[in-house]
Amino acid sequence: MADMVQDEMEGMVLELQDLRRKKIFNQDELKQIIDKRREFEYSIRSRKASQLDFLGYVRYEVAVECLRSRRSKQKGWKHKSVSDYSGITRIGNIFKRCCWKFKGDKRIWYQFADYCMRAGVSNLLTMVLRRALKHHPKEVGFWLLASDRELKVGHISGGRKLLLRGIRTLPTSAKLWSELMNLEMQIARHMLAVRAVDGLESALNPKAVTKSDEGQNQSAEAASEKSEGINSAPVDSWAPARLLLKKGLERLSGMPRSCSEFLIASDKYHRMVDPDMVETMGFDQLTQELRSAVADYRPGDFQKNSSSDCADDTAIAVWELWWSQELRSGSHWTSIVEAVATLAPQAVIRSLAVSLSARVPCAATAFGNVTDRGNALLRLAQEPRVAADVMSALSVLEALDRGCNGVSASSTSAAFEQLLRTAASSHPSCSRLAALAWRRLSGASQPEGRGDVADIAKRAHELDGAEAAQMLLLVISAPGTSSHSTATDGGKQPEQTNFETLLRALKKGASPQPLVNTFLGHALGGGIDGFVAASDHVWAVGSRLWDEPRLRHLLAASVLEAECRATSAAVVNHKRQLKLAARFEELLSTLDDGDEMKVEWWLRYGEFLQHAAARGCTSGLPSPTDVHWRAMRSVKDQEFYAEQAFKRLQLGSA
């Protein structure tokens, strides 16, 4: 190893002599560079060399090269010499040795290619990408980089060949098919532009070919007739793109997400064609084939292939592409609504409702007048499939509630009430629809057997935090209910009973914080005593949730956070502060040491004790210093806790 290191160091002599001659580095700096390079050479040649050793060597050489370049400019050296090229060459050699040692790590190859692009070493970049493809033929990124490199230097055939080889290796890669489509569309546009400049073809009329001047004699005309017929004949420049669209969809069939990505990319490149080229030969056929392909691959109940059970985001993307094409071709929103409501999945219906109600049209809704969109939304609200699905009905109701553009408020209100009445009758177990019907419909229009809002809350299930909070507000604001209502059986007030009912109606994983904030905020409106009683009730409810530890932790954290905010804005007696300290201790004892929440609550506990000490209430409370050292022994990541504690200490002192 020592001989190889010595040979490597002797190869730097000419460079070091040139640096000393130019006075870019002095003798001490050159000695330091030599020692550092020798140290790196030994480290990367050892058997235990890691990628970090090579990358550390690269970082050092990059820093030296940047310093050399800056000093060379300062000294005014314009003539290039050996030291101007040796740094870049050495960094490339270090990367080569690293890639040779760690061939299977794609990250090293990507870093090597990135360095070549930044340094502007074109020949080395081509070699790197070819070797990367040799070791990682299944990596799409290397095929794309290699093809892009060939295209940037003007090798169109080379770039096309690389993409075709990549497709043969990865026939189901939507990215490769999309890039090849982009290349073929660019080639077609370039060919048409060249023929238009040469006068061989008019971009607006493919039959308009170059004619001989009227003054030209018949003999010259006859002599050039054959050559003119060959060169000026219209050419179908879009044929490769049509063939590629057909072959790509055949290879990607059975993979809805890949098909949608390919179709979206093809439509994007199709729309990039200049307006003066849309009348050229073959473009109309390409447009029709693309529209037919999008229509055929729309996921829905009418599909018999695997695209009928694709993911919601894929279905939405394909259907949005379809209706944007239909709008560009002159179709109306009403016909689109009929097709979506009849054939599309429910997720697409919800997306269409959001698009129709958008105040600022997006790319998929930029066509069609405002009145057409408003009438289409009213038509969507009348479709039976909308009322048959809870989420679709709620989405359309929300869209109608925002108002229909270009439609009278009375028509919108009538459509809203009709859909709400139908959906609430079809789904009596849905608490959101029942509560909305109780609030928005008159007594004669309300569905039968729904009960009052308290009964709706009792039947609620699978709610998220925001829905539970809204339901609680409805219960509290219902006639005959107030925060000072008489206690029910068991000594509980009605809102306390409803809070516990809605808390148990939360779906798994939902946060109880919106519900807790709503309950405590309403209690705080009656004074600090009401807030204290409400927080004690929430804490008592949480102590009974032994079968759901996660919900218990979240509930305790939510009420304790609300209490900390209330105590910072109000004067709290010493007894209450002792109770809060006990709740801090109880919450921290239930959290695991590796839980991220534990670090946050230790920090909040320390801040609470500091505020109490500032008020002079320290009797019976632990000192902030003791809590800090307890936290250091308790949390798993002590360094992170110490850093956060120091930041909060600085903010507090500021």
N, C-alpha and C positions, 0 to 999 in steps of 0.2 A: 504493500500500500504506500509506503514511504517513497518508493521509486516513482510510482505513478503521480503522487502529489508533487514530487520534485519536478517531474517533466512538465506537469501543468503549470507550475510556477515559473519555470524557465521560458515557457511560451508567452509570458506576460512581459518579458524584458523590453522588447521594442516599444510596447505601449507605454510602459513606465518611463523609459528614456524620453519618449516624445512628450509626455506630460511634464517632465522636469525641464525639457528644453523650452517649452512654451510657458513655463513658470505658472502653470495652473495649480499645481500642488507643490508645497515645499517638501524638504527632505523628511521632516517628521511626519507629515501627512502621508507621504508615500510609504514610509515604514509601517505606519498604522494600517494602511490599506493592505500591504503585503501580509502582515500578521493576521489580519481578519480573514483574508481570503484563504490563507493556509489553514486556519481553524475551520472554516466552512468546508474546505475540500476534505479534510479528515472526517468531518461529521457525516457528509453525504456518501463517503466511500465505505463507511463502516457497515457491518452486517445489520446493525440495529437502526439504520437510517430510516427515518420516517418522512412523510410528505412535508411535515412542518419544517424539517431541516432544509429541504430543497426550497421551499417557499421563503424561509428566512434568508437564504442566500440570495434569492431573486430580489427580495425587498431591499437588501443591502446594496446590490449592484444597481438597482433602479435609483436609489438615493445618490450613489456615487455618480452615476451618469447624469442625473439632473443637476448636481452641483458642478460637474465638469462643463456641461453645456452653458450654464449661467455664467461661470467665470470666463469661459472662452468668448462669450459675447461681450462681457465687460472689458476684456483686454483687446477686443477688436480683431480677433483672428478670423479671417475669411477663407483662407486656403485650407482645404480639407487634408488631413493627414491620418496616420494609422490610428491615433487615439480617438478620432471622431467616429470610427466604425467598430472598434474592438469591443466597446461596451455593449452595443446592441447584439453583436455576434455572441458574446459570452453569455448574455441572458438567454438567448435562444438555445445555446448548447446546454445550459443548466436545465431548461425545460425539456429538452430532448432526453437527457439522462433520466430525468424524473418520470417522463412518460414511458420510457423503456423499462424502468423498474416497476412502475405501477400502471401497467397497461389497462387493467380492468376498471380503473377509477375514471369515470367520465368527467368528473369535475376538473381534473388536471388537464384533460384535453381541451375543455372549454376555456380554462384560464390561459392555456398556451395560445389558442386561437384568438382570444381577446387581446393578448399582448401583441400578437402579430398585426392585428388590425390597428391597434393604437400606435404601434411603431412604424406602420406603413411598409412592412416587409412582405411584399406580395408573393414572391416565389416561395418563401418559407411558409406562408399561410396556406398556399395550395398543397404543399407537401404535408403539412400538419393535418389538414382535413382529409386527405387521401388515406393517411395512416390511421386516423381516427375511425374512418369508415371501415377499414380493414379489421380493426379490433372490435368495433361496435356497429355492425351493419343494421341492427334493429333500432338505432337511435335516430329518430326523425330529425332532430335538430341538426345533426351533422350533414344529412342529405340536403337540407334547406340551405345551410351555410355554404356548402360546396357548390350548389347550383347558383346561388346568389353571387358567389365569387366569380364564377365563369361568366355570368351575364354582365357583371360590372366591367369586365375587361373586354366585352364585346363578343365573347364566344357563345353565340346563341345556340348553335347545335350542341356544344358541350354541355350547356346548362340543361337543354332538353333531354339529352342522353342521361345525365345524372338523375333527373327527376323520374325518367322512365325506369332506370335501374332501381331507384328507391321504391317505386310502386311495385316492381316485380318482387322486391324483398319484403315490402310491407304493403300488400294489396288492399288492406282495410284502413289505411291512414287517410283520413279526410283532409289533413293539412297538405299532404303531397298532391292529392288530386286537385285541391283548390289552387295550389301554386302552379300546377301544370295548366289548369284552366286560365289562370291569370296570364301566363306566358303566351298561350295560344291566342288569347284575345289581344294582347299587345302586338303580337306578330301580325295578326290580321289588320289591326288598325294601321300599323306601319306600312304594310303592303298597299293598302288602299290610299294612304297619303302619298306614297311614292308614285303610284300610277296616276293619281290626280295631278301631281306636279308635272309628270312627264307628258300629260295630255292623252294618256292611253285610256283613261276611264274617268267619267264624271262621277264624283261622289254622290251627287243628287240623282243622277240618271245613269244606270249602268249601260244603257243602250247607246248613249251619246259617245261615240268614238271619234277619234281624230279624222277629219276629212281633208282631202287634198284641196289646195287652193283652187278657186275657180279658174284662175289664169294658167294653171299647170296644164301642160299638153297631155294628150291621151296616151302617148307612148310611154311617158314617165309613169303615168297612172297605172297602165297595164303592167309595167315592169315591177312596180312595187305592190301590186294588188295582193300577191300571195303573202309577202312578208307582213303587210299591214293586217291582213286577216288573221295571221297567227299572233302578232304582238298585241293587237288592239281588241281581241276577243274578250268579253267579260269573264272574269275569274271569280269563282265562289271562294272567297277568302275565309268564310266562316265555317266551311266544311269540317276542318279539324276540331273546332270547338264543339260542333254538334256531335261528332263521333265521340269526343272525350266525355261529353255530358252523358251520352248513352252508356258507354263502357263504365264510367265511374259509378253510375247508379246501379248497374248490374253487379259490380264488385261490392258495393256498400249495402246492397239490399239485405235486410235482416238486422241492420244496426240503425235504428231510428236516429240516434244522436249524430252519428257520422253522416247519415244522409242529410239531416237538417243543416249541419255545418257546411256540407258541400253545396247544397242548394242555395243557402244564404250567400256564400262566397260567390257562386256563379251569378246570382242576381246582382250582386254588388258590382262585379266586373262588367256585367251586361249594361248596367246603367251608366258606366263610365265612358261608353262609346259616344263620340261626338254626334251632335244632331244631324250634321250633313252626311253621315255615313249610314243612317238608319234605312235609307232607300236602296242600299247596295244589294247585290245579288246574294241571297242566302240568309240575310239578317232577319227577315220576317219569319222564315222557317225556324231559325234559332229561337226567336222570341216565342213562337207558338210551342215549340218543343219544351222550352223551359217552363212555360205556363202549364202545359199538360203534366210535366213531371212534378211540379209543386202540387197541382191538384190531385194527382194520383197518390202522392206520398203524405197527404194530410192524415194524421191519426184520427181515428173515430170509430164508431160502431159499425160503419159500412165497410171498413177494411177487414179483409180476411187474412192479411199477413201479420207479421209480428209488429208492425207499426201501430197496431190498434191498442197495444198495451204499453206504450212508451211512457217516459216520465212526463210530468206536467209541463216543465219548462221547455222540453223539446216540442211537445204538442203546441204550446203557445207560440214558439218561434216559427214553426212551419205555417200555422194558420195566419199569423200576422203577416208573414211573407205573402201568403196567398191573397189576403184581402188588400194588401198594398198594390199587388199586381192588378187585381180586379179594378181598383179605383183608378189606377193609371190608364187602364184600357177604357174607362168611361162608365163603369158600373156604378150603381147607387148603393148607399148604405143599407137601404131597406132589403134589397136582394141579398146582401152579405149577411144581414141579421137572420134572414130566413134559412140560409145554408148553415150558419153556425148553430142556430138553435135546433136544427134538425139533425145534424151530423156530428158536430164537434163534441169533445169531452167537456165536462162541466168546468174544468179549469179554464178552458178557452172562452167559455161564456162569461166567466167572471172577468177575464182580461178584456174582453170586448166591452163590457159595461164600463170599466175604468177608462178605456180609450174614448168611448163615446161621450163621457162626461168631462173629459179633460178640457180645462179652460184654454190651455195653450196646446194646440195640436202637436203631436209628436210625428216622427217620420212615417208611422203606420196610419196616421189619421189626418195627414196634411191635405188630403184631397177631399172633394165634396164640400158643399156649402154648409153653413151652420144649421140652417133649418132642416136639411136632410139628416144631419147627425141627430138632431133633437127628435125628429119623427121616428128615426130608427131606434132610438132608446125607448120611446113609448111602445114601439112594436115589440121590442125585446121583452118588455115587462109583461106583455100579453101572452108570451109563449108558455105552453104547459110545462116544458122541461125546466123552466126557470123556477116555477113554484114547487116543482118536485124535489129540488135540492136545496137544503138549508143554506149552505154557503153561497150558492148562486143567487138565491132570493135576497139574502142580506146584501150582497154586492150590488145588485140592481137597485135595491131600496136605497142604499147609500148614494148611488149615482143619481137617482131621482130626487133625493133630498137636497143634493147640491144644485138642482135645477137643470132643465133642458134648454140648451141654446136654441133660440128662435122659436120656442113653443110657449104658449100661454101658461101662466101659473095654475090656472084652474084645470087644464088638461093634465098637467104634471101631477097635481094633487089627486085628481081622480084615479090616475094610473097607479100612484103610490098606494092609495087606500085599497084599491082592488087587489093588487098583488099582495099587500100585507094581509088582507083578510083571507085570501086563498092559501097563502103559505102558512099562516098561523093555524088554519083549520086542518091543513094537511100534516102539520108537524106539531101536535099539541104538547109533545114532550120538550120542545125547544124553548128554553126559558127566555132567550133573547127575543125571539119572535113574539112570545106571549107578553113580555114586558113592553115591547114596542107597540103591540096592539092595544094594550091597556092605556098607554100614554097618548097614542095618536088617533085612535078610532073612537067614535062616539058610542054611546051605550047600545044603540040599536044595531050598529055595524060590527060590534065585537063578536068573536066566535063564541059559541055556546060551551058552557062547562069549563071556562078557563079559571074562574074564581077571581079573587082580588089579588093585589100584587104580593101580599104576604104568602098566599097559597102558591103563587108562581115561584117565589123564592124557595119555598120548601121543596118544590119539584125540580129545582135546578140541579144540574150535574155537568161534569166535564167543562167547567168554566176556567178561563184564564184570569189573571189578576185584574185586568182592566174591566172585564165583563162583570166580575163579582163586585167591584167597586161601583159600577153603574147600577147594578141591581140593588145594592145597599142604599144608594141615593134615592132610587125610586121608592123603596120601602119607607125610608125616613120621610120623604116628601109626600107620601100618600095621605089623604085626608084622614084625620083621626089618629095620626101618629106623630109624636114629638119626643124630644129628648127628655121630657119631664112626664112621660106617660106613667100610669100606675103600673106597679110591678105585676108580672104574671105569676103563675104558680111556680114556686121555687124561688121567689124573691128576685127574679130577673126582669129587667125592663124589656120591652119588645125589641128595641134595636140590638140589645145584647144577645137575645135569642136568635135573631136573624143573622147577626155577625157570625155566631158559631155555626149556624146552618150553612151559610155561604162559604165559610172557611172549609168545611168538610166537603163542599161541592166542587172545590178546585180540582182540576185535572192534575195528573201526576207530572211533577216537574215545574208547575206554575209557581210564580213568586207571589207570596201573600202581601207584599209590601203595599201595592195600591189599595188593597182592601183595608189594611191596618191604618194607612194614612187617612183614608176617607172616614173610618170609624172614629179615630182619635181627633181628626180635624173637626168633625161635627160636635164631639164632646167638648172640645176646647172653646167652641162658641158659647157654651154655658158657663165658662169660668174655669179657673185653674183646678178647683175642687172636682168638677166634672171630668176634666182631663185626667186627673190622678185616679179617680174611680174607674174610668174607662181603661187606662193602662194596666191597672191591677187586674181588671177582668180579662184583658187579652193575655196577660202573663199567666193567669190561672188556667185559661183555656189551653195555652201551650204546654203547661205542665202535665196535662192529661193526654197529650199526644205521644205516649211512649211507643206506640206501634209504628209511628212515622217519624223517625229521628231527624230526617232532613227537613221536613216541614216544621218540626219543633225548633230546630236551629234558626231557620229563616224567620220564623215568627218572633222568636226572642230577639233576634238581631234587629228586626224592623221596629218593634216597640221600644227597644232600648235606644235606638237611634233617634226616634221621635222624642223620647224623654230627655235625651241629651240636648237636643235643640231647644226644648221647652225650658230646661233649667238654665241654659245660657242667656235666655231673655227674661227670666222671671226670678224673683227672690224665693229660694226654696229653703225650708227649715232643715235643721240638722237631722231630724228623724228621717226625712225623705232622702237625704243624701246617703245615710247609712243603708237605706233600702236599695238605692241605686248601686252602691258599691257591692252589696250582696248579689245583685243581679248580674253585675259584671263578672263576679267570681263564678256564679253558676253557669253563665254562658261560656266562659273560657274553659271550665272543667268538662264541658260536653264536646268541645271541638278537639279534633285530632291535631297532633303536633305538626303534621305535614300540611294541614289545611291553610290555604292562603288567607282565609278570613281571620285566622287566629292572630296573625301578625297585625292586621288592621285593628282588631279589638284590644290587643295589648296596648297599642299606641293610643287608642281612644281612652282606655282606662287611665293611662298616665296623664293625658290631657285633662280628664275629669278631676283627678286628684290635684293637679296643679291649680285648676280653677278654684277648687274647694279650699286649698291652702291660701290662695290669694284673698279669699273672703274671710279667712280666719277660722274656718270650720275644719279642724284636723282631729278633733277628739273621736277616737274609735275608728279612724280611717288609716289605712297603711300609708306610708310615705311614698312619694313618687320614685325615690331612689330604690327602695325595696322592690317595688313593682317592676322597675326596669331590670334589675338583676334576676328576678323571677322569670321575666319574659325571656331574657337571654338564655336561661337554662331550659326553658320550655319549648321555644320555637325550633324548628329544624334548620332553617337558614338563618343563622345568627348574623352573618355579614349583611344580609339584606335588611334585617330588622334594625341593626345598628345604623345603617345608612339612612333608613327612613326616619328613625328617631332623631338623628342629627339634623336632618332637613326640617323636621317639624319644630325642633328646638330653635333653629335659626329663624324660622318664620314667626315663632312666638316672641322671640326677643326683638324682632324688627317691629 
